[in-house]
């Protein structure tokens, strides 16, 4: 069904020029003038508007952002987000990095959603079955912390509830609030297959996690042991490196005397430390072997202060920096990562002085039970009292804080479960080396290789209640260090226990859960059915095509997925890794609540629209950070409006669908050279430029150069189509000749505009779909329409010819502006060119007159300068193409001479003042160099303007004399 809507004529030409200017144009026929008088137009809007989903530019002044959610729901209801094998069999598959279930949308999410959706929409239009697998992460620490705080507000503690009841409460919270981030991601236009949405704790993924643990353990790659980890005292769990953020904070450097055992009162070593409370865990004092200050003490013993005379060896090691501090290093391997590694290398004991809650233990003697920071204050006071405190200096500390709770993280030796990473890393390194896996941009190859070549074993256990329970069971009454069972279920574990220890054997499960990143590392293949590799999804869609994420988690998540994918499926889980940078504020600072510079994506969408936000984010370069500013957003919102107005112009210049002229429009095809040859020059130019653009943009899409795609398409639409071709087409649309003269412009307008919508759709899905649905004869949604063909014909010579016409037009426009010619005034011109140029410029005389505001009847073509050349403005548009504009046509010569004399006098006064400043010795001596340089530049600019004004005056005065 066709929907007919009526509009008044003044809106017809509101896109690029005023209705009044066109109606009064001198070369319009009376018949055409009457056709644009204020009457009602009947125009065709797409049938999709009838269902209430879409609006047309013909009924709406601008694109309404409120329509975005309605359009999204329509896409989803029509099944466009699901993979379609009708047009191809080679799928494009990408797994969404699962955001935390506790999260709310931030610009980092907006970035990855935008880039991934661009990839998915592009490949969908290319005819590939596309699958974008969405989901959320259970976020062990973050979620448990949120629920614990909620319970605390009710006066309830986690331990009071017990594990089972607490986990039940977390699931209740998840069901109530867990969908927030998902709905916000939908708001960005993410065309995911939501029927395949996963949660890292759902049944399928939980089964995969257990299977992965069991298989790794069976291969001897999982073990239990006591090693140094990042410990969160308030959460009382180990945390990953990614969950530790380092902050520069003001603190103190404490200088403490360590007496040398058996020496005199002057025999002591002074150490400098930022954490004096850890001295109770000292196991040695180290100096550089070549440090002459301390060489006499090497191999002797030092007395640790406040420990009732505990002795530790004084050792030599080249790792000690002689120039740092006092050149003496206390080694506390239980509470410092570097000391821990040094102690393991030298075979020194590990001494822990800290309880899991951050208080000091009995090793600290009188300080036992004190919080670590309280102990620091008391210990320093006691050291001062005993004369062992040398001094305390202000010092900038690099403090490790929990990403979740903000507390200071404690390096602590703790019994945990670990994965041996070296054999897994070796295969992941080979994948990049052999080219099976490509990282974009390539410079991250080195970082990837360095991290995997120096990888440490992975601590995978967490002391939490929310998460995947470690599938390890212990035997009641047996040593849990030695006697444990790894199994896929309680029933399997019990069977194994009873088989080995008798039918009366009883078991209990390890209380720890797995690191959230462990389940995330299985994400690309577990969401497709693994460990059951016979499922249709696994067979059809694995391995996936692409992983897109931020470069900041290249190691913690991406590299682990590669390792796990190769280990469990025998192949890399994806072919490409695309890394984006961080979103920063306009000054290049990282966004943070502390700085108050966080830009909320949802607020941005309300003000600028989703399309403007997406387009802004996508213009960045792979792997590089992007500074986000309101200026960029405002500019791209204007781009959205420009698209809308262009659509309005195209629609309002098409005939109604039952009009006979539609046959003429549909007759035009542009896929063969001979069909291009019959078009007029402006049409040949814009179609050729479009075909070049399609090739370039398609190549950039395939190379993941999304910034290039956006910039090239933007420049073509705004610079070529809107600013030039739409304006040029008005000459064709307004002529009184046969229907074919208008129909060629109508056909080209429609063809170019619909292809622009296709090229921009992956970036700006909402406004492009809305405009597409408003076009007549739409048989399918833009989201599912085929991508434009490449290698279509183009005429480079026609492009050069039209560029000559553009150069001539620009020169005339500049001259009009320079002489302040009124916009409505039509002027005469003599065009001087050779026969070839004259031929094609003359054919487009009407276009030239319209674009340059020339009097159509007063344009003369000649091969030599006109007789009044000395009374004209001479313009050189290019080689073999010049123009002469009679001054008398452009200005009132007498008035202009008077105006320029006044202007010249003022300019000369300003110039003389600048020269006087520069000639002043005091100014040269006292003014800063940049100020002097600035005045010099202003003087040079003023001198140039004076010269130009004098030349113009000379021309006007000579013209006045002749007149």
Helices and strands as residue ranges (DSSP letters): E 3-8, G 9-11, H 19-23, H 30-35, E 40-45, G 47-51, H 67-77, E 92-95, E 99-100, H 107-125, E 130-133, E 135-137, H 140-153, H 158-161, H 163-177, H 180-187, G 194-196, E 198-199, H 203-218, E 222-232, E 237-239, G 241-243, E 244-260, E 268-273, G 276-281, E 284-287, G 295-297, E 301-303, E 311-316, E 328-331, H 337-346, G 362-367, H 372-386, E 389-402, E 410-419, H 422-433, E 438-440, H 444-453, E 458-459, E 461-462, E 472-475, E 484-486, H 490-501, E 507-509, E 513-514, H 516-520, H 523-526, H 536-541, E 544-550, G 551-553, I 554-559, H 560-569, E 574-580, E 583-584, H 601-608, H 610-618, E 626-627, H 630-652, H 661-667, H 673-677, H 681-702, H 706-715, I 716-725, H 726-733, H 739-761, H 765-774, G 782-784, H 796-818, E 827-833, H 835-843, H 845-852, E 854-862, G 869-871, E 872-878, E 881-886, H 887-890, H 893-919, H 921-926, H 929-962
